[in-house]
Amino acid sequence: MWFDGDRATLTDEGRAAHDRASERVARVRRELARGIPEGDYATTMATLETMARNLGWRPAEKDGGSPTGEPRMDA
């Protein structure tokens, strides 16, 4: 990661590491959801998100207001 004042930019090495991590997360999610009907999975995820919001989690905001889905706790 490269910092320029208040701005951070991923280096080529950082981007490669991010891509590897994203691929692994996607693989783990597929393995965890195997055999679970899509509707059941969607209901479970919605329930877990509601529980997280009840504990203070809010999606992070980027560029003045658009949610990125990154976790953030407002506690």
C-alpha positions in Angstrom: 0.0 0.0 0.0 1.2 3.5 -0.9 0.2 6.5 1.1 0.0 10.0 -0.4 -1.3 12.3 2.3 -4.8 11.2 3.2 -5.0 8.8 0.2 -3.9 5.2 0.1 -3.3 3.3 -3.1 -2.6 -0.4 -3.5 0.8 -1.3 -5.0 1.0 -4.1 -7.6 2.1 -6.4 -4.8 -0.9 -5.2 -2.6 -3.3 -5.7 -5.5 -2.0 -9.2 -6.1 -2.4 -10.1 -2.4 -5.9 -8.6 -2.4 -6.9 -10.7 -5.5 -5.6 -13.9 -3.8 -7.5 -13.2 -0.7 -10.7 -12.4 -2.6 -10.4 -15.7 -4.5 -9.9 -17.6 -1.2 -12.9 -15.9 0.4 -15.1 -16.8 -2.6 -13.9 -20.4 -2.5 -14.7 -20.7 1.2 -18.1 -19.1 0.7 -18.9 -21.6 -2.0 -17.8 -24.5 0.2 -19.8 -23.2 3.2 -23.0 -22.8 1.1 -22.7 -26.2 -0.7 -26.0 -28.1 -0.4 -27.9 -25.1 1.0 -30.9 -24.0 -1.1 -30.4 -20.5 -2.4 -33.5 -19.2 -0.6 -32.4 -20.6 2.7 -28.9 -19.1 2.3 -30.5 -15.7 1.4 -32.7 -15.9 4.5 -29.7 -16.8 6.7 -27.6 -14.0 5.4 -30.4 -11.4 5.8 -31.0 -12.6 9.4 -27.2 -12.4 10.2 -27.1 -8.9 8.7 -30.0 -7.8 10.9 -28.4 -9.2 14.0 -25.1 -7.4 13.1 -27.0 -4.2 12.6 -28.7 -4.7 16.0 -25.2 -4.8 17.5 -24.1 -1.6 15.7 -22.7 -2.7 12.4 -23.2 -0.5 9.4 -21.8 -0.8 5.9 -18.8 1.5 5.4 -19.4 4.5 3.1 -17.2 5.5 0.3 -17.0 8.8 -1.6 -19.5 10.6 0.5 -22.3 8.0 0.9 -22.4 5.0 -1.3 -22.2 1.8 0.8 -19.2 -0.5 -0.1 -20.3 -3.4 2.1 -17.2 -3.2 4.2 -17.9 -3.8 7.8 -17.9 -1.0 10.3 -19.0 -0.9 14.0 -20.8 2.3 15.2 -20.4 1.6 18.9 
